[in-house]
Structures are given as C-alpha cells and as structure tokens.
Amino acid sequence: MTDLKRNKKKKNRSKLIGNIAFYLVLVVVSAYIFVSVVLPEKKMEIFHFDIYIIVSPSMEPVLNTDDLIIIVQADESDLEKGDIITFKTYIPELGAENYVTHYIGDIQVIDNQTIYKTHGENTAPGDYDEWINSDSSVHEVIYTDIVGEYSFKIPYVGVAFTLLSDPIFMIMTLISIVSLVVLIKYLVYIKKHKEKETQ
C-alpha cells in the first residue's frame, strides 16, 4: 500500500470518527432539550445529571449569580455535612416551589426520618435555613426533595443559557442547528459533485 493510500485511509478514518462524535453529541443535546421540554422531572433519572443557573447571591463567592452548575445524582448513603446539594422547596417570594443550591449543614434523624439542615455561604455555625410550605407549616428537607449533588460550575454563562431554558427558544435553536448541519452537508456534497464533473 502506498503512502498516499495510507494517508487517505487515515484521513477517512479520522473523518468518520469525527462525524460519529459530532452526531453523537448532537443526539445527546437534542435528547436533553426534548426531555427538558416534555419531561423536565425525568432529566436526572434519564441522564444522571442536570444543569441549573445560580440566580441569587446566597452562595457567593463559591457559586456566583449567573454561574451554570452541573449536578449529578446523589446517593443517600454518600451525602454528608459540607456537601452542596440542589433541592426543591417552597419559596414564599415566588409563591411556588423552586430549586435551591445550598450546603448540607447537618444531617439529623427525627422520628426515623433523615432530615437535611441546609445553609448558604457565610452563615454562622448552626444557623440553618428555615423552609416553609405553602400553608406556612415547617418544611424539613428530606432525601426525596434532593435533586442532586453539585459537581462543578461554568462561571457566568447563565445569561446565555437562561435563553435555552425557554422551550420555544430551545426548539428554535435545535431547528437552527439541524438546518445548519444539513446546509453544510449539502454544500459539501455539491462541492464534491462539481469536483468530480471537472475531472
């Protein structure tokens, strides 16, 4: 086999691997967007990770407003004091349930149920969050409230990513990406076809 053929074979193999990787990423992103729109509560169960945007300064400077954070599934037996978790609770200012990302300050067992006491950054020892339900009764964070455990962050990209949380914007973005890929593939095909005609 000549060097020219070997190089061409390597180039084709690299191109194939690149195409497979690209389409794999595209499929995963598309699936994530689809699930986010249709079955948002199933994202963690399906993908074992989720993405959130920090919208308050309660965890600064560790997590800043507009940071994008990645959380992963949390095994109950692995949770301990000092872990950063994302959990769902009622927020009176919003008049609805929402997600909060805070530290586990303490883990207590009350009436055979494990309770997670939480707090933000720069709080005094033992000064835990006081969560309430919509009927003003006390809400204790339990394992089923916990969505996941903090893994890492991408600083200050939340503004752009917030747009992607809008279902219509997400769908339009997905359509644009797919259309762009199809257009590029078509142009490459036309170029190759013309090159063959001129040979």
MIMIMAR-48556 format. One record per residue: y negated, z negated, x of N, C-alpha, C in turn. Coordinates in steps of 0.001 Angstrom, whole numbers, padded with zeros to 6 digits, always signed. Example, Ala and Ser with C-alpha at 12.3 -4.5 7.8 and 13.67 -1.06 7.14 Angstrom:
<lumlums>
+005690-007800+013190+004500-007800+012300+003300-007800+013200/+002250-007080+012850+001060-007140+013670-000030-007870+012900/
</lumlums>
This chain:
<lumlums>
+001200+000000+000857+000000+000000+000000-001244+000000+000889/-002162+000886+000631-003371+000989+001444-004316-000164+001128/-005264-000390+002083-006263-001447+001891-007111-001190+000652/-007398+000073+000381-008200+000445-000776-007502+000018-002067/-006184+000280-002138-005423-000095-003332-005325-001604-003473/-005138-002290-002326-005066-003753-002358-006371-004359-002866/-007477-003841-002333-008787-004337-002751-009034-004082-004237/-008613-002891-004693-008785-002549-006099-007938-003460-006986/-006727-003770-006520-005828-004647-007270-006394-006063-007351/-006926-006544-006220-007543-007875-006198-008755-007938-007113/-009546-006855-007071-010751-006787-007901-010385-006802-009377/-009344-006037-009750-008896-006005-011142-008364-007367-011581/-007623-008049-010664-007073-009357-010989-008196-010375-011199/-009196-010343-010312-010340-011257-010424-011111-011005-011714/-011254-009730-012057-011958-009356-013276-011204-009853-014507/-009873-009726-014479-009043-010182-015592-009156-011688-015775/-009088-012426-014645-009209-013890-014708-010583-014294-015241/-011622-013580-014772-012975-013853-015248-013119-013607-016739/-012535-012494-017216-012599-012181-018645-011864-013221-019480/-010689-013636-019001-009910-014647-019729-010693-015964-019814/-011290-016369-018675-012076-017615-018642-013269-017534-019587/-013944-016389-019566-015114-016206-020427-014740-016317-021900/-013682-015595-022292-013288-015611-023701-012718-016961-024117/-012088-017652-023178-011575-018987-023476-012722-019944-023776/-013758-019892-022934-014948-020723-023162-015604-020352-024479/-015704-019054-024750-016311-018579-025995-015544-019078-027214/-014216-019048-027127-013377-019528-028241-013577-021022-028460/-013596-021801-027361-013767-023256-027470-015132-023605-028059/-016180-022949-027551-017539-023196-028064-017629-022804-029537/-017057-021660-029881-017079-021199-031275-016328-022173-032179/-015173-022641-031697-014381-023592-032478-015141-024902-032662/-015815-025358-031587-016590-026597-031671-017729-026455-032682/-018425-025325-032638-019520-025083-033587-018982-025035-035011/-017874-024336-035202-017272-024217-036542-016888-025595-037095/-016212-026390-036274-015791-027729-036710-017007-028617-036961/-018051-028472-036130-019280-029258-036300-019921-029001-037653/-019828-027752-038111-020430-027372-039391-019532-027737-040563/-018241-027442-040444-017315-027578-041572-016665-028969-041651/-016245-029506-040504-015536-030798-040483-016118-031712-039400/-017380-032112-039537-018021-032896-038473-017312-034200-038135/-016665-034824-039115-015984-036098-038870-014690-035918-038075/-014223-034682-037938-012951-034414-037257-013121-033970-035802/-014369-033889-035338-014611-033365-033991-013878-034158-032915/-014001-035490-032977-013356-036314-031955-011845-036196-032019/-011310-036155-033225-009865-036043-033405-009326-034724-032846/-010090-033660-033026-009643-032331-032595-009894-032092-031109/-011112-032424-030644-011497-032071-029274-011398-033239-028284/-011285-034471-028797-011213-035681-027962-012502-035949-027190/-013574-035299-027574-014897-035605-027041-015923-035202-028088/-017132-035716-027920-018210-035311-028817-019528-035386-028056/-020548-034794-028635-021849-034693-027986-022910-035335-028886/-023754-036161-028288-024836-036794-029041-026130-036711-028229/-027236-036843-028948-028551-036855-028314-029152-038244-028487/-029673-038807-027410-030340-040112-027486-031720-039914-028116/-031989-040648-029193-033254-040447-029917-034148-041692-029908/-033691-042773-029261-034532-043966-029191-034522-044502-027761/-035515-045340-027411-035610-045845-026037-034814-047130-025790/-033944-047520-026707-033280-048826-026607-032343-048959-025407/-031937-047825-024809-031040-047887-023653-031716-047435-022360/-033028-047241-022389-033738-046813-021185-033779-047951-020164/-033653-047646-018865-033648-046308-018239-032249-045723-018028/-031211-046427-018484-029853-045902-018288-029654-044620-019079/-030017-044650-020349-029981-043461-021212-031374-043287-021801/-031983-042159-021514-033353-041916-021953-033400-041037-023201/-034490-041144-023920-034705-040296-025081-034570-038824-024680/-033842-038075-025477-033560-036645-025273-032469-036370-024239/-031817-037419-023724-030621-037182-022907-029495-036708-023817/-028692-035777-023321-027476-035373-024021-026331-036181-023415/-025562-036863-024253-024460-037661-023731-023124-037121-024242/-022119-037238-023411-020753-036868-023766-019970-038156-023961/-019337-038297-025109-018486-039458-025339-017047-038976-025516/-016123-039830-025127-014702-039493-025213-014000-040525-026091/-012807-040184-026538-012046-041104-027367-011837-042428-026641/-011982-043505-027393-011846-044833-026800-010574-045499-027307/-009722-045881-026379-008519-046635-026721-008923-048099-026903/-008534-048687-028022-008951-050055-028333-008572-051031-027220/-007416-050838-026635-006943-051762-025597-007735-051633-024295/-008468-050534-024121-009229-050307-022889-010678-050767-022982/-011160-051051-024196-012561-051439-024365-012796-052836-023808/-013928-052987-023107-014256-054293-022537-015764-054474-022481/-016188-055710-022205-017615-056010-022102-018263-055100-021059/-019453-054632-021376-020181-053772-020446-019981-052295-020692/-018939-051930-021461-018744-050515-021801-019858-050053-022730/-020223-048794-022595-021199-048197-023519-020417-047409-024566/-020655-047746-025824-019934-047084-026910-020910-046455-027903/-020428-045456-028601-021176-044874-029714-020443-045257-030983/-021164-045833-031924-020547-046310-033164-021445-045981-034355/-020852-046061-035533-021579-045741-036761-021947-047032-037487/-023194-047128-037899-023641-048293-038641-024815-047909-039538/-025125-048764-040469-026248-048506-041381-027562-048800-040663/-028508-047872-040776-029832-048034-040169-030857-048166-041304/-031397-049368-041531-032338-049577-042647-033534-048638-042630/-034049-048345-041419-035224-047460-041315-034923-046054-041819/-033670-045654-041724-033269-044323-042195-032731-044358-043618/-032323-045543-044046-031723-045671-045376-030366-044999-045454/-029698-044894-044308-028395-044221-044259-027652-044648-042995/-026367-044316-042957-025585-044594-041753-025932-043567-040676/-025876-044024-039437-026128-043109-038322-025394-043637-037089/-025536-042909-035982-024817-043263-034771-025735-043984-033788/-025187-045017-033165-025921-045816-032182-025084-045867-030906/-025757-045774-029773-025075-045893-028482-025624-047110-027759/-024813-048169-027663-025209-049430-027039-024053-049997-026213/-024360-051038-025462-023344-051756-024699-022475-052634-025608/-021250-052867-025171-020466-053959-025744-020878-055217-024994/-021474-056169-025730-021922-057409-025098-020856-058489-025115/-020018-058446-026141-018948-059432-026262-017897-058892-027224/-016673-059352-027019-015581-058993-027919-015001-060284-028462/-015076-060453-029782-014622-061683-030421-013552-061375-031458/-012683-062332-031667-011670-062206-032717-011988-063228-033795/-012340-062738-034968-012698-063592-036101-011792-063241-037272/-011065-064241-037785-010118-064018-038893-009167-062872-038580/-008613-062898-037362-007635-061900-036912-008200-060477-036817/-009523-060373-036801-010149-059058-036660-011030-059043-035420/-010894-057977-034625-011687-057849-033394-013083-057339-033730/-014084-058108-033290-015488-057787-033538-016156-057429-032213/-016960-056370-032210-017672-055939-031009-019156-056239-031170/-019638-057183-030385-021061-057516-030387-021768-056545-029449/-022824-055929-029922-023487-054879-029142-024928-055249-028804/-025458-054567-027805-026868-054772-027444-027364-053567-026662/-028684-053414-026636-029301-052343-025876-029541-052777-024435/-030308-051971-023719-030659-052279-022322-031770-053333-022317/-031837-054112-021226-032906-055098-021020-033012-056130-022135/-031871-056633-022581-031865-057711-023575-031347-058983-022907/-031777-060127-023437-031370-061409-022870-029882-061647-023113/-029202-062356-022215-027772-062654-022411-027527-063341-023759/-026563-062846-024489-026236-063425-025792-027122-062949-026931/-028107-062093-026608-028996-061550-027645-028391-060249-028165/-027570-060350-029187-026832-059197-029689-027536-058538-030880/-027177-057276-031114-027717-056554-032275-027270-057244-033562/-028120-057185-034561-027771-057709-035879-027774-056550-036868/-026586-056046-037173-026456-054906-038073-026210-055391-039495/-026743-054638-040449-026538-054991-041860-026045-053768-042627/-025427-054016-043764-025005-052931-044647-026134-052575-045597/-025936-051540-046389-026980-051098-047321-027310-052163-048365/-026366-053106-048602-026634-054182-049569-027170-055443-048885/-027584-055288-047620-028164-056361-046801-027153-057405-046322/-025874-057170-046559-024860-058080-046025-024657-057779-044538/-024141-058762-043806-023947-058607-042365-022838-057595-042086/-023128-056705-041149-022114-055727-040739-021707-056015-039303/-020428-056308-039118-019883-056502-037777-019208-055200-037335/-019476-054793-036114-018885-053558-035589-017413-053813-035264/-016530-053006-035870-015103-053086-035600-014635-051763-034999/-013375-051719-034600-012879-050552-033876-013030-049251-034676/-012817-049314-035990-012908-048095-036803-014340-047562-036902/-015331-048388-036550-016728-047921-036527-017036-047146-035245/-016214-047362-034211-016489-046788-032892-016015-045337-032841/-016945-044442-032527-016633-043017-032421-016024-042707-031061/-016578-043305-030024-016074-043032-028692-016811-043826-027638/-016406-043632-026397-016980-044329-025251-017777-043355-024396/-018920-043815-023929-019805-042986-023105-019099-042546-021830/-019224-041249-021497-018614-040710-020286-019677-040304-019263/-020581-039395-019649-021663-039001-018754-022796-038390-019565/-023902-038118-018885-025070-037564-019573-025602-036353-018839/-026328-035518-019602-027096-034414-019028-028553-034706-019408/-029364-035096-018437-030714-035574-018761-031610-034539-019443/-032318-035013-020452-033452-034308-021062-033167-032908-021602/-031963-032641-022028-031699-031337-022648-031559-031469-024166/-031841-032654-024655-031671-032919-026082-032536-032069-026989/-033743-031758-026546-034652-030967-027389-034025-029620-027723/-033512-028953-026695-032878-027649-026923-031597-027799-027736/-030821-028831-027421-029533-028989-028079-029687-029420-029539/-030792-030106-029847-031031-030521-031229-031088-029303-032150/-031647-028204-031640-031702-026977-032433-030291-026517-032801/-029357-026712-031870-027984-026275-032109-027267-027141-033139/-027830-028323-033433-027209-029190-034426-027529-028734-035849/-028501-027809-035954-028817-027249-037261-027778-026174-037584/-027011-026347-038667-025916-025411-038976-026334-023952-038997/-027476-023645-039622-027926-022255-039715-028265-021718-038324/-028948-022533-037520-029283-022115-036161-028018-021915-035333/-027027-022802-035530-025767-022691-034802-025044-021389-035145/-025007-021078-036437-024324-019857-036881-025043-018623-036346/-026374-018636-036420-027159-017504-035909-026971-017355-034387/-026891-018489-033685-026670-018450-032233-025306-017843-031924/-024295-018284-032662-022943-017768-032464-022883-016261-032722/-023524-015822-033810-023563-014387-034139-024270-013609-033027/-025354-014184-032519-026108-013519-031442-025272-013384-030174/-024545-014467-029832-023702-014434-028628-022606-013382-028762/-021930-013390-029905-020850-012428-030139-021403-011007-030120/-022552-010794-030765-023168-009460-030794-023542-008997-029393/-024069-009925-028591-024452-009588-027220-023228-009199-026386/-022148-009956-026554-020910-009655-025820-020381-008280-026209/-020355-007998-027515-019873-006701-027998-020746-005569-027462/-022075-005772-027476-023006-004751-026983-022782-004476-025497/-022633-005553-024703-022405-005384-023270-021099-004637-023015/-020041-005022-023729-018748-004355-023571-018840-002881-023954/-019604-002584-025008-019780-001206-025457-020528-000387-024410/-021597-000967-023843-022380-000266-022826-021554-000005-021569/-020718-000989-021195-019830-000810-020039-018838+000309-020306/-018307+000327-021533-017350+001372-021920-018001+002755-021870/-019222+002878-022396-019954+004152-022393-020210+004613-020952/-020595+003655-020109-020880+003985-018712-019626+004522-018012/-018508+003847-018220-017244+004279-017600-016814+005651-018138/-017009+005869-019444-016650+007127-020072-017468+008284-019481/-018769+008055-019273-019631+009091-018695-019253+009372-017241/-018894+008308-016510-018490+008478-015114-017218+009351-015022/-016307+009142-015939-015078+009945-015955-015370+011402-016270/-016346+011632-017167-016701+013004-017544-017338+013765-016399/-018078+013036-015530-018772+013694-014420-017857+013951-013226/-016669+013348-013238-015729+013532-012120-015022+014871-012198/
</lumlums>
